[in-house]
């Protein structure tokens, strides 16, 4: 039963990130359909409400996928170098993927929000060109899905390892205690 739940959670995370990535790229396409005037690094462009909506939806889905992966994957924190060296390979991988997913979330979410906000205005704006924020944010959604999936899988594997080790430890302690009690009258 746990494997089916894990599979459903993995599919949910990946699907949300894929949809977020597609929405980010679609937002870039919608933005490019507007009127643009470009001179060197300066650009004047007409905002596109459709690009704003798509970019904002992509950012929300990216954040939700991240929250689901982190909440259901559990907390994998390692506070010291000694703890890192003593922890299992799955736990070490979980921490690495957790850090990478947070970095990709920060960059991708920021790019999607900046791209969406440039399309939230009601009149044309001019300034330094902001190229491809929405599409780069969308592409980072795909990478985020891979790292969140890897985090969830390695975190749940590390949790299972820890659970097995604690059961073995308790089982061995119970046998020792029962052996001590049976030897004495």
N, C-alpha and C positions, 0 to 999 in steps of 0.2 A: 504494500500500500504506500509506503514511504517513497518508493521509486516512482510510482505514478504521480504522486504529489510533486516530487522533485522535477520530473519531466514537464509537468504542467507549468510549474514556476519558471523553469528555464525557457520554455516556449513563450510564455507571457513576456518575460524580459526581452527576449530577442525580437519578438513581434513588435513590441512597443518601440524599441530602438530602431527597427527597420522602418516602421511607419513614421517615426520622428525624422529619420534621415530623408525619406522620400518627401515629407512635407517641407523640410528645409530646402531641398533642391527645387521643389515646385515653387516655393516662395521666391527663390532667386530668379526662376524663369518668369514668374509674374512681375517681379520688380523690373526685369529687363524689357518688358513690354511697354513700359512707360516712356515718356519723352525724355531724352537725355541730350545734354550739350556738354562736350568735354574739350578742355584746352589744357594741355600738358597734364599736371596732376590735379587741376581744379575741374570740378564737375557740377553742373546744375541738373537736377532731375526732379521729375514730378513724382510725388509719393503714390504708391499703389496700395489701397486698402486691402486688397486680396493678399498681397505679399505680407502685410502686417499680420493679418489673421493666421495665415499659414505658418509664418515664422514664430508667432506666439504659441500656436498649437504644438509646433515641433519642440519648443523649449519646455512646455508643460509636460509633454510625453517623455522627454529626456529625463526631466527631474523625477517623474513618477517611476520610471523604470529603475533609476538609480536608488530611489527610496525603497522600492520593493526588494531589489537585490541586497541592499544593506540590511534591511530589517529582517528579512527571512533567511539571509545567509549567516546572521549572527555577528557578534563583535569579535573580530580577530585583532587584538592589539598585542604588540610585543614592546615592552618598555625598556629593555636593556639589551646590550650586545650578547651577554651571557644567555639570556632567555632566548634570543634569536638562534644562537648556536645549539642550544639544547632542544629546541622545538623540532617537530617532525617536518619532513619535506612538504607535506600538504599544508601545514600551518604557515611555513615560510612563503610558499607560493600564494597562499590566500592573502597574506599581508602585502606582497608585491603587487598582486592584481588589485587589491583594494586601493593602494596608493595610486596606481596608474588610472583606475577608474575615476577616482576623485579629481586627478589632474585633467583628464579628458572631459569630465563633467564641467569643471570650472571654465576651461577654454571654450568648449562647444556651447555651453549655455550662454556664456558672455557674448560670443559671436552671434548666436541666434537672436538674443535680446537686442544687441546693437543693430543688427540688420532689420529686425522688426520695427524698432523705434524710429529708424530713418524713414520708414514708410507710414508712420502714425500721424504725421503732420498733414494739415489740410492744404497747404500751398507748397509750391516748388521751393527747394532749398539749394543753396550753392555752398561749396566748400571743397575740402580735399576729398578726393574720390575714395569711397569705401567699397572696394571691389570684393565681390564673392564672399562676404561675411556669411550670408545665408547658406550658400552651397558648401563652404568649408565647415560651417557648423553642422550641416546635414551629414557630411562625410564623417565627421567626428562622432556623430550618433551611431553610425555603423561600427566604428572602432570601440565605442563605449559598450555596445551590445556584446562584443566579443570579450572584452575585459570583465564586464559584469558577469557574464556567463562563466568565465573561467574562475572568477572570484567565488561565485555561488557554489560551483562544483567542488573547488578545493576547500572551501570553508566547511561545507557539509561533510566532506571526507575527513577533514581534520577533527570535526566534532565527533564523528563516528569512531575514529581512532581513540580519541580521548575517552569516550564512553566505554569502549571495549577495555581499555587499559584500567579504567576505574573499576569495572566489573571484575576483572581478573585480580586486581588488588584487594577488593573486598572479599572475593571468594577465597583467596589464599589466606587472608586474615581470619576468616571464619573457620577455615579448616584448622589453622594453628590453634585458635582458641578452643575449638571443640576437641582437639587432640590433647590439649593441656587439661581440660576438664575431665576427659574420659580416663586419663592415666591416674588421676587422684581419686581416692574413695570418697 
